[in-house]
Amino acid sequence: MDETRDIRIKRLRLRAWHRGIKEMDLILGGWADRHLASADDATLDQFEAVLAEADHDLYQWVSGQQPAPTVLAPFLSRIAAEFRALQNQS
């Protein structure tokens, strides 16, 4: 049986909020809550690729401690910039 869009979004949101590192839960889970419902299939694919990466690596890339892989860099930059902007509003 094929996965419906709603099920896929629920699965991605669950994976985003249950990463294992609280910082990545907040960054990815928050982004998922704000964007997944309105995301197109290409964005869902990109987010799923991000979720396939290890938390330690993701944190290094999002925090700017290490450069992100070329294929993920634009999407991770978007997530990181939005997270920083939200933190500055608090």
N, C-alpha and C positions, 0 to 999 in steps of 0.2 A: 504494500500500500504506500502511495506517495504521501510525503509529509505536506500538510497544508501550510499556507503562509502563516496563519495564526499559531499553529503548533511550532513552526520554525522560530517565530519571534519569541514565544514563551521559552523554548529551549535555549535560545541565545541569551535571553535575559537571565535565566537561571544560571547559565555558565558564567555570565559576566559578574553576577553577584556572589558567586561561590568559588572564588579563585584560589584561596589559600593564603594570600597575602592581603591584609585588610586595605592597604593603600590601593591595590589594583581593584579590589571589590568596589571601592568608592569611585575610582576613576572610570572604570569600564561599566560598572553597574549604573552609575549616574548617567553616563552617556547613553547607555541602552534605554533607560527610562525616558530620556528626553527625545530620542531619535528613532528607535526601531519601528514604532508604529507607522511612521510616515516615510520610512526608508524604502528606496527602490531595491530591486533584486541585486544590482551591482554593489550597492552599499552593504546589503546583508552579506554578500559574498566576502567583501573586504573585512567586515567585522568578524566573520567566522574565521577568516585567515588569521586575524589578530588573536582571537581566542585560542587558536591552535598552538600559539607560542608559549614558552615557559614564562611564569610570572617574573622570575629574576631578570630575564632578558627584557621583558616588557617594561619593567620598572626602570631599568638602566636606559632604555631608549626614550621613554616618555619623560624622564627626568633630565635628559640631555647628558647623562654621564657617559653614554656610548652612542655612536651613530646607529640609527636604525637601518635595517636592510633596505636597499633601494626600493624594492617592491612595496614595502610597508610604510616607508618614510612619510609620504604625503598624508596618508590617513592617520598615522600616529601623531603627526604634527598638529593636525586638526583637533584630535582628541585632547592632546596636551594643552594646546592654546585655549581651548574652551574651558578646561579644568582650571587653568591658572586664572582666567578671567572670572570664573565663578568664585574662586578663593579670594580674589581681590575685592569682590563685592561684599564679602562677609565682614 
